[in-house]
Amino acid sequence: MNILRPTLCFLFGVGLAVAAGMDTAYAHPMEGANAGFVQSVDGPAPGPFLYLGAKHMVTGYDHLLFLVGVIFFLRRLRDVVLYVSLFTLGHSLTLLVGVLADVSVNAYVIDAIIGLSVVYKGFENVGGFKRVFNVAPDTRAAVLVFGLFHGLGLATKLQEFMVSDNGLVANILSFNAGVEMGQILALFGVVAVLGYWRARPSFPRWSFAANTALMVGGFLFAGIQMVGFVLFS
């Protein structure tokens, strides 16, 4: 079975879903029952925050698309571990510091940068920087830096709903641990799918199209956030 079709459908489906919810599209949704729970917490609640962190990761399309781009051509397990660890380091640092130090940034701007991180990785994967600009960016540094923005985006959303400092440290640490647990679970699926596809004859032919789809999704999301910035900030 050609794995390209479901892969492209997923990537373009993400872009269409984001476009359909233009006025409420965020890279890190925290609404409904989840938002109500976060607002009502007054004291340590490690279990629920662990669950919310894991749920955020496995349903966070911005994280998943970026990680797909990061590991798209990585064949060795140690390379996957290295790059995912760099992303985790950046993500965890700004999530914890952003909430605990109450670092305030505009959510639309941060989410637009997160969308552009997906564009960056897709463009790098197709050799765009070498072909167009004749440069070779440091991929490890880029993954770390974009990890910082991904974590800051989540911290910005959490700040909107967390109203009590009681148990804040324990809850944020639990949430971050849940995020990393969810990331591990998501990676198993992504690595398995990519590993299977790489063994198919279609991979060399369609890898350019798949990364182009990544860029389209990233541009859609970034553009929507900038429109939101102009209209609602």
Legacy VTK file of the C-alpha trace (Angstrom):
# vtk DataFile Version 3.0
C-alpha trace
ASCII
DATASET POLYDATA
POINTS 233 float
0.000 0.000 0.000
1.281 3.439 -0.932
1.677 5.332 2.338
1.930 8.717 0.605
-1.806 9.251 0.241
-2.728 8.985 3.941
0.374 10.996 4.833
-0.522 13.860 2.499
-4.175 13.691 3.499
-3.152 14.075 7.147
-0.872 17.052 6.425
-3.357 18.892 4.227
-6.200 17.979 6.577
-4.360 19.745 9.380
-4.060 22.859 7.243
-7.742 22.799 6.316
-8.794 22.276 9.925
-6.721 25.247 10.982
-8.183 27.378 8.203
-11.719 26.387 9.190
-11.136 27.676 12.740
-9.319 30.859 11.812
-10.458 32.999 14.724
-9.592 30.399 17.363
-6.681 28.539 15.783
-3.840 28.114 18.233
-0.877 25.783 18.181
-1.609 24.897 21.813
-5.374 24.700 22.374
-6.493 24.895 25.987
-10.228 25.252 26.035
-13.472 23.645 27.153
-13.200 21.187 30.025
-9.394 21.377 30.034
-9.408 25.147 30.465
-12.086 24.928 33.131
-10.056 22.386 35.075
-6.857 24.458 34.908
-8.737 27.522 36.104
-10.294 25.638 39.023
-7.070 24.079 40.369
-5.920 25.396 43.736
-3.094 23.160 44.928
-0.947 20.323 43.581
-2.684 18.024 41.082
0.150 16.039 39.462
-2.000 13.229 38.035
-4.425 15.390 36.021
-1.633 17.686 34.819
0.421 14.672 33.737
-2.562 13.526 31.677
-3.150 16.987 30.200
0.506 17.233 29.170
0.428 13.862 27.410
-2.883 14.696 25.737
-1.483 17.999 24.537
1.438 16.309 22.833
-0.416 13.498 21.071
-3.068 15.931 19.784
-0.706 18.859 19.147
-0.433 19.009 15.362
2.244 21.700 15.474
4.559 19.453 17.505
3.808 16.408 15.390
4.387 18.151 12.058
7.655 19.642 13.267
8.854 16.296 14.628
7.890 14.587 11.356
10.113 17.096 9.565
12.944 16.681 12.059
13.164 12.890 11.807
12.016 12.555 8.189
15.434 11.497 6.876
16.957 10.210 10.129
17.665 6.492 9.873
19.828 5.886 12.941
18.194 5.675 16.356
20.946 7.719 18.012
20.272 10.584 15.585
16.561 10.482 16.373
17.338 10.528 20.100
19.776 13.436 19.678
17.414 15.701 17.756
14.368 14.868 19.844
16.405 15.529 22.990
17.405 18.966 21.683
13.766 19.768 20.954
12.760 18.488 24.395
15.427 20.611 26.091
14.248 23.787 24.396
10.571 22.984 24.841
10.919 22.174 28.537
13.079 25.193 29.318
10.715 27.850 28.007
7.600 26.045 29.234
8.890 26.021 32.811
10.547 29.442 32.779
7.686 31.039 30.848
5.047 30.013 33.395
7.091 30.226 36.601
8.677 33.580 35.699
5.428 34.862 34.159
7.073 35.728 30.823
4.380 37.391 28.732
4.446 37.275 24.922
1.844 37.686 22.193
0.294 34.276 21.468
-0.364 35.057 17.805
3.267 35.994 17.141
4.635 32.929 18.923
2.202 30.626 17.134
3.155 32.177 13.786
6.813 31.405 14.528
5.823 27.846 15.420
4.115 27.539 12.038
7.249 28.857 10.345
9.313 26.245 12.201
7.411 23.591 10.240
8.085 25.524 7.015
11.775 25.772 7.903
12.156 22.040 8.431
10.312 21.100 5.259
12.388 23.614 3.265
15.599 22.261 4.752
14.551 18.683 4.002
14.176 19.422 0.282
17.598 21.084 0.197
16.121 24.556 -0.167
18.794 26.425 1.787
21.588 24.867 -0.231
19.879 25.324 -3.584
18.500 28.821 -3.088
20.910 30.459 -0.627
23.952 28.189 -0.921
24.130 27.820 2.858
23.871 24.835 5.185
22.187 25.795 8.487
23.115 24.029 11.699
20.151 21.682 12.050
20.865 20.877 15.679
20.900 24.545 16.672
17.709 25.183 14.696
15.835 22.320 16.389
16.904 23.604 19.814
15.877 27.195 19.040
12.516 26.206 17.603
11.995 23.981 20.629
12.280 27.138 22.733
9.471 28.754 20.752
7.255 25.664 20.956
7.591 25.644 24.741
6.962 29.379 24.974
3.802 28.985 22.927
2.424 26.472 25.408
3.500 28.577 28.375
1.628 31.548 26.910
-1.604 29.564 26.684
-1.268 28.138 30.193
-0.767 31.622 31.618
-4.192 32.624 30.330
-5.930 30.047 32.527
-3.784 29.339 35.587
-5.113 31.598 38.339
-3.548 30.087 41.479
0.105 29.959 42.531
-0.674 27.218 45.049
0.978 24.046 43.759
2.129 25.817 40.604
5.625 24.301 40.509
4.397 20.731 41.024
1.648 21.149 38.441
3.913 22.624 35.770
6.565 19.961 36.331
3.868 17.277 36.046
2.485 18.863 32.903
5.933 18.989 31.331
6.567 15.343 32.256
3.270 14.455 30.589
4.271 16.365 27.464
7.473 14.359 27.201
5.643 11.078 27.810
3.197 11.948 25.058
6.073 12.860 22.795
7.629 9.422 23.252
4.319 7.740 22.412
3.844 9.910 19.327
7.396 9.256 18.180
6.864 5.487 18.208
4.088 5.953 15.663
5.947 8.489 13.523
9.163 6.445 13.455
7.239 3.273 12.589
5.372 4.926 9.704
8.459 6.609 8.290
10.512 3.439 8.707
7.952 1.459 6.737
7.687 4.099 4.031
11.467 4.406 3.619
11.545 0.730 2.660
9.039 1.339 -0.145
10.048 2.381 -3.695
7.718 5.386 -3.379
9.828 7.115 -0.728
12.513 8.654 -2.985
9.854 9.701 -5.512
7.456 11.313 -3.071
9.599 12.634 -0.223
9.779 16.047 -1.922
5.977 16.210 -2.159
5.572 15.202 1.484
7.921 17.956 2.662
6.184 20.430 0.374
2.960 19.474 2.144
4.681 20.210 5.446
5.600 23.679 4.197
2.047 24.329 2.971
0.624 23.388 6.369
3.183 25.559 8.157
2.511 28.566 5.911
-1.242 28.195 6.381
-0.929 28.161 10.131
1.576 31.043 10.279
-0.562 33.163 7.948
-3.697 32.564 9.985
-1.906 33.608 13.171
-0.634 36.834 11.600
-4.137 37.678 10.428
-5.337 37.007 13.957
-2.611 39.306 15.275
-3.781 42.142 13.019
-7.483 41.658 13.694
-7.657 40.650 17.342
-4.521 41.961 19.114
LINES 1 234
233 0 1 2 3 4 5 6 7 8 9 10 11 12 13 14 15 16 17 18 19 20 21 22 23 24 25 26 27 28 29 30 31 32 33 34 35 36 37 38 39 40 41 42 43 44 45 46 47 48 49 50 51 52 53 54 55 56 57 58 59 60 61 62 63 64 65 66 67 68 69 70 71 72 73 74 75 76 77 78 79 80 81 82 83 84 85 86 87 88 89 90 91 92 93 94 95 96 97 98 99 100 101 102 103 104 105 106 107 108 109 110 111 112 113 114 115 116 117 118 119 120 121 122 123 124 125 126 127 128 129 130 131 132 133 134 135 136 137 138 139 140 141 142 143 144 145 146 147 148 149 150 151 152 153 154 155 156 157 158 159 160 161 162 163 164 165 166 167 168 169 170 171 172 173 174 175 176 177 178 179 180 181 182 183 184 185 186 187 188 189 190 191 192 193 194 195 196 197 198 199 200 201 202 203 204 205 206 207 208 209 210 211 212 213 214 215 216 217 218 219 220 221 222 223 224 225 226 227 228 229 230 231 232
